[in-house]
Structure formats: structure tokens, C-alpha cells
Amino acid sequence: MNTDRPAAEEERLKALRRERFNNTEGERRYQQLVAQRAQRRQQLMSQSNVHKGTLSEAAKIVGTCTLMCPEFEREERQLKNNIAQPEMFPGTRQADPARTVKTFHRSAAGNEEPLPEDLRTPDTLQRTLDHLVNVVIAADQELRSCHGFVRDRTRSIRQDFTIQNIRDSTTVAVCERIARFHIVSLHILCGNKDFAEHQDMEQLRNTLKTLIELYDDHRKARVVCANEAEFYAYYIVSHLRDPDAKRVAERLPRHIFTAPIVQQALKLHMLSESSTAPRRDTGTGWAAQNLGVQFFRTVAAPATPLLLACLAEYYFPSIRRSALRSMCDAFPYQEGKEYPVTDFAEMLAFDSVDEVQEFCAQFNVGLRGSGVKLGERVKGRIVFQDPAQKPRRTSPNLRVVGAKFHMPPMHAINANLDSRYLRTTGRFSTSDVGRTSSANAGQFGTTNAGQFGTTNAGQLGNANVGQFSAANAGFSATNGVVAPPVARNIKPVWPTAPAPMQSGMEVQASSAGSASAFASGHGGVFSKPSAPTVAALPIQFERKESAAGPTVAAAPPPQSFGNLFTKPAETTTPKTPLFPTPAAPSLFSAPAASSAAPS
């Protein structure tokens, strides 16, 4: 009897364990959903006129799910304990249906085709992205804990659009915000040990490729995409030293090719070419001018927008390597006459002397005292030597890119520029900057929360489709831009939830040049100009003035694109120093407070 007691007790414990883990309400609900899915799949395949064996061949799939995560997936993940932290009820490990987001599923042999109940509708997909950006990212501005979660969920959003073959304006708006998320991540998470920048760059290129296909389809249907020039510029810079980017630019329409942001991207592409680049790089050319220093000056220039600078930062190690090799080839080394390390750091946009020393050591170039031993030779051969692996970035660049970052990532992704950023760049604001419309997110609006007008969403008349007029924008070219403020040694605390911005621009009408441009409730006058006369824009990388051309009534020159870019005012850049020195190694530099309006 005594020997049977342990065995009986063990059986009792096993029974309790089976009752606990196998007969719960969640398990029963999951088994019920599995049976319902099998019946639903058989029903859909029986309704097809084509007798095939897969659901994709049986009928065209149109998503019907209105939840951010389908019920079947949520129950399955809850059963397998595969719920992420942002999806749980606070203080528990239970999935919150209002916060759970569908995961990305890889296509593999043997996997079942998704049912309509598994695919989200376009409005649901846009609402899901709003939740990821305005709730999840807003709670973690440095993206350290939420980046992997958001990257996987945004891939799932793009996957649902692809499976349903949805290629409307909603798809364009969603993909544009996803692309901005990857660009911001490349800067903020640089040097993080858990961040694989090549994976984010791969997802960014895939998103930009999808956007280019969507832009082509919309252009053929005579539908204007307000941010088309912006993302073509991102595509060009994301393919620096790649000849394919030039071929894409050559096929662009004139009004896109001559856009200031596209011309700036082409200029960066030209300056990135080098005759000393490794053979494995596609940008190697014997006729390249090796203008590496000019590349960093162009990135730091006011004409280069924030996100374009963040994207160009990805190539800083490669550009620095080519510049270092060129200087080692050109400079004969003389002991005691080393190149000053401070000047070297300023030319190639290093943040510190330690960063210069670490970078040069990877190429066998040493430092002596406060100078870099450029051109050092041993037995007639330079000591410069490429490492086995390409150099990687170890921290976000603060000298060039960090000086432009005066907003939280949430606003950069949504293209919602706060008043401080508007004051330092001279870009436009409206009475509803803090929000985007459901059908055309990322565009300014005057009466319809993110749209130009009510009947012609995303357009501004016929003569100036989807663009702002420089004459009516209410911003003077001479006094509309003020110098960027000096970064202070403080770290701003950004709001954890999106808040609507104040109405109108925080710039006095007297300093903007035209009091009529500041109508009540709007950030400027967005009215159709009457047959403007424009100057001919040269098709070249440098933006220069040229002789006046013929009168064009169809479309004036693109002075602004969507809600991010306007033609910058011509300012005189001091020769020295080349780049502003950051005051503190903080991720977001807060601009100095100023109570006076810009003059």
C-alpha cells in the first residue's frame, strides 16, 4: 500500500496538470476556431469554378478582418505564450485584444493560404500603423525596446497589402510612413548592439521599391502623389554608388527630376563616387573626383532635409574610408608635420578625436601626438590597408545629422513638424499639423484634416497640383529662415501621446512678408495661382539661377513637396568651422528658447 501511494499521487498531479493546461477556456476556444477554419476553407474552395487545390487559385482574397490581430492568431499566440510586452494587459501576461497586432508570417511550403478573416481591411491596416507610431513609438522615443516589435508588425502590414493586391492611395500613405520609420531607426539606433542596420536598410529598400511601383501606377492613372519627389530622393540616396539609381532618375518626369530634394539627392550620389573605393563597391570609377569632404558639407547644408541626412549617414564609414585612402595617396608623410586631428575630424564629420583614432586604426593609419600620419610609407608602400570586414558605425553622428534632429521620432515618421522645427527650418505649418487624414495621410489640409479641399483630395487646383506656391505660401525667402539654434546640454522630454498642434505658424506676419498669408485657422494661403510665369530650371545637380524661360501655365516649379520640403532660403554659410560642434552627446538636441519672432 505504501509503495502504491507515490504512484497514485503522481497520477493525481498529472490529471490536475492536464486539466490546467489542456482543458482551459482558451484551449477550447482555439480548438473551436480550428474546426471553423477547416469548414470555411472547404466552403470557399467549393465555390470556385476552377478545380484547383489551393485557396489562392479558388477565389480572389479580400480581407474582412477589422481587428489589428485576427482572433485565431491571438488565441494561438496566447496558447503558445507568444505575446509581446506591448500587447499585454499591464501587469499580466494576457493578450489585450485592443493592443495585439498581427505578426509577420513567412511564405513557406506547406503553409496554408490565409482566409479572408486573416487579412485586415485597408482602413484597419492604416489604424494599425497609427497605433504603432502614435502609441508604441510615442512611449519609447529612443526605439530601444520597441524597434523589433514595430519592424515585424510593419512588415505584416505590407504583407497584407501585397496579398490583397491593394494599390490605392492608402497603400501609398502607409508605405511612406513605414519608410520614414526605417530611416529614423538608422540614425537613432546606430551603434546599438541589438540593432542590425543592414536588415533595416533591406526593409527600407523593399519599401521604397514598392513605393516607386505605386507611384508609376498612380502617374499612369493621372493621380498625383504629393510626396513622390521626397521618396524618389530617398531611393537615390539609399542606393549610393549604385548605377541603377541614376537610371531610375533619368526616367523621372521633369517636375520630379528638377525638384530641389531630388537634385540634392543626385548631388550626394555624385559626391559619393570615388576612384579609391574597394573593387567590391559598385561606385568605383577611375574618373571620380573623390569629393568626400564636399559630401559631408552637403549633408550638413540646410538644403539637405533631416531624413535625407539620416539616410546618408548610413554611408559615412564608406565615404570616410575613400577619403582617407585618397589623402594617404596624395600626402607625402613628413615626421613632425602630421595632419591636425581636429581638422581631420571636422572635414570628415567625426564627433570626437577618439572616434578618429578608432577609425584610422582599422586601416593601419596611426596618430602621432595631435596629428594623423597621412601618407606614411614603409619601403615605398603606404601603410593603409583595408580591414577584413567593412567598418561599421558605432554611434549616431551628432556633428552633422544630430544638429538637424530637433523633433521626436513620432513627428518625423508622421511628417508632423512641431513649431520649434518649423522655426529653425522655415517650413510650413497648418492648423492641423498634429494629425493625418485617413485617406491621404501625410499631407497638409486647410478644411478637411489632411487634404487640399474636399472634392479634390491631395490636389491644389489644376495649375499647381499637389504643391505649394512660393508666392502665396506666406514665407519670405530672405527672412523666413533663421539660423539653427545652439544645442543646449539638456535632454528634452517628449510627450508620450500625440497632441494637436497650435493653430497657425509661430511666426509673426510682419516678418513673413505678407499679412494676408496668415488666414485664421490656417498656416498659409493655399490658393490656386493664376497662370504664373516661372523661370526655366536647369536639369543639373547644382541648383542655380538661370535666365527666364517661357510662360508656363500648367504647373509652376515645385517649391514644396508634401509637408516636408520647401525650397530653402539662400544663406551665406561661413567657411569655418565646416560643421557645428555638438554641445553634448545627446540623441535629440533641443533648440534654444526664443521669445522673439524671426527677423
SULQUI-V833363 format. One record per pair of residues at least 12 apart in sequence whose C-alpha atoms are under 7 Angstrom apart, sorted by the first residue. I is the first residue (numbers start at 1). J is the second residue. D is the distance in whole Angstrom. If there is no record, write none. Layout:
[[I J D] [I J D]]
This chain:
[[26 75 7] [26 79 7] [27 79 7] [30 75 6] [30 76 7] [33 72 6] [45 58 5] [55 113 6] [56 113 7] [61 116 6] [61 164 6] [62 116 6] [62 164 6] [63 116 5] [63 117 6] [63 118 7] [63 119 4] [63 120 5] [63 121 5] [64 116 6] [64 117 5] [64 119 6] [64 120 6] [64 121 6] [65 117 5] [65 118 6] [65 119 6] [65 120 4] [65 121 6] [66 120 6] [66 121 6] [66 124 6] [67 124 7] [68 100 7] [68 101 5] [68 102 6] [68 124 7] [68 128 6] [69 100 6] [69 101 5] [69 102 4] [70 102 7] [70 117 7] [70 118 6] [78 95 7] [83 95 6] [87 99 5] [87 100 5] [101 153 7] [102 153 7] [102 156 7] [103 152 6] [103 153 6] [103 156 6] [104 152 6] [104 153 6] [104 155 6] [104 156 4] [119 160 6] [120 160 7] [122 170 7] [125 157 6] [126 174 6] [132 150 6] [133 410 6] [134 410 7] [134 497 6] [134 498 6] [135 497 6] [137 410 7] [138 410 6] [138 496 5] [138 497 6] [139 496 5] [141 408 7] [141 409 6] [142 188 7] [154 178 7] [167 214 6] [169 439 7] [169 440 6] [170 439 6] [170 440 6] [172 211 7] [172 214 7] [173 440 6] [173 441 5] [173 442 7] [175 207 6] [175 211 7] [177 413 6] [177 414 6] [179 204 6] [179 207 6] [179 208 7] [180 413 5] [181 413 6] [182 200 6] [182 204 6] [183 307 7] [183 310 6] [183 311 6] [184 307 7] [184 310 7] [184 409 7] [186 310 7] [187 310 6] [187 396 6] [188 396 6] [190 393 7] [190 394 6] [190 395 5] [190 396 5] [191 393 6] [191 394 4] [191 395 5] [208 235 6] [215 228 7] [224 466 7] [226 458 7] [226 466 5] [226 467 7] [226 561 6] [226 562 5] [227 561 6] [227 562 5] [229 256 5] [229 259 7] [229 261 7] [229 262 6] [229 561 7] [230 261 6] [230 561 7] [232 262 7] [233 261 6] [233 262 5] [233 265 5] [234 308 6] [236 265 6] [236 266 7] [237 265 6] [237 269 6] [237 311 7] [237 312 6] [238 311 7] [240 269 5] [240 272 7] [241 269 7] [241 272 7] [241 273 6] [241 282 6] [241 283 4] [242 282 6] [242 283 6] [255 558 7] [258 537 7] [258 539 6] [259 558 6] [260 567 7] [263 541 5] [264 304 7] [264 541 7] [266 541 6] [267 541 5] [268 295 6] [271 291 6] [271 292 7] [271 294 7] [271 295 5] [272 292 7] [272 295 7] [272 319 6] [273 288 6] [273 290 7] [274 288 5] [274 289 7] [274 290 5] [274 322 7] [275 287 7] [275 288 5] [275 290 7] [276 322 6] [276 325 7] [276 326 7] [277 322 6] [290 323 7] [292 319 6] [292 320 7] [292 323 5] [293 347 6] [293 348 6] [296 348 7] [296 349 7] [297 578 7] [300 400 5] [300 579 7] [303 568 6] [306 404 6] [306 405 7] [309 401 6] [310 401 6] [317 391 6] [317 392 6] [317 393 7] [320 348 6] [327 374 7] [327 375 7] [328 374 5] [328 375 4] [329 375 6] [331 374 6] [331 375 5] [332 375 5] [333 373 7] [333 374 6] [333 375 5] [333 376 5] [338 371 5] [338 372 5] [338 373 5] [338 374 7] [339 371 5] [339 372 5] [339 373 7] [339 374 7] [340 370 6] [340 371 4] [340 372 6] [341 353 7] [341 370 6] [341 371 5] [341 372 6] [346 578 7] [346 579 7] [349 399 6] [349 400 7] [351 397 7] [351 398 6] [351 399 6] [362 387 6] [363 384 6] [363 385 5] [363 386 5] [363 387 6] [364 383 6] [364 384 6] [364 385 6] [365 383 7] [365 384 6] [398 582 6] [398 585 7] [399 579 6] [399 580 6] [399 581 6] [399 582 6] [400 579 6] [402 587 7] [402 588 7] [402 589 7] [403 589 7] [405 588 6] [405 589 6] [406 421 6] [406 588 6] [406 589 6] [406 590 6] [406 591 7] [407 421 7] [408 494 7] [414 442 6] [415 442 6] [415 563 7] [415 564 6] [416 433 6] [416 434 6] [419 506 7] [424 481 7] [424 482 6] [424 483 6] [424 484 5] [425 481 6] [426 480 6] [426 481 5] [427 566 6] [428 523 7] [429 504 7] [429 505 6] [429 523 5] [430 444 7] [430 503 7] [430 504 6] [430 522 5] [430 523 4] [430 524 7] [431 502 7] [431 503 4] [431 504 5] [431 521 5] [431 522 5] [431 523 6] [432 449 6] [432 500 7] [432 501 7] [433 501 6] [434 499 6] [434 500 5] [434 501 5] [435 500 7] [436 449 7] [436 450 5] [437 449 6] [437 450 5] [437 451 7] [440 458 7] [442 563 7] [443 562 6] [443 563 6] [444 563 6] [446 522 6] [460 528 7] [461 528 6] [463 553 6] [463 554 5] [463 555 5] [464 528 7] [464 555 5] [464 556 6] [467 558 6] [467 560 6] [467 561 6] [467 562 7] [468 526 7] [468 559 7] [468 560 6] [469 559 7] [470 559 6] [472 517 7] [472 525 6] [472 526 7] [473 517 7] [473 524 6] [473 525 6] [473 526 7] [474 512 6] [474 513 7] [474 514 6] [474 517 5] [474 518 7] [474 524 6] [474 525 7] [475 512 5] [475 513 6] [476 512 5] [476 513 5] [477 569 5] [478 569 6] [479 511 7] [479 512 7] [479 599 6] [480 512 6] [481 569 6] [482 598 6] [485 591 5] [485 592 5] [486 591 6] [486 592 6] [487 582 7] [487 583 6] [487 589 5] [487 590 6] [487 591 6] [487 592 7] [488 583 6] [488 589 7] [488 590 6] [488 592 7] [489 583 6] [489 584 6] [491 586 7] [491 588 7] [491 590 7] [492 590 6] [503 521 6] [503 522 7] [504 521 6] [504 522 5] [504 523 4] [505 523 5] [507 597 6] [507 598 7] [508 597 6] [511 598 7] [511 599 6] [531 553 5] [532 552 7] [532 553 6] [532 556 7] [533 551 5] [533 552 6] [534 549 7] [534 551 6] [534 552 7] [534 556 6] [534 557 7] [535 547 7] [535 548 4] [535 549 5] [536 548 6] [536 549 5]]
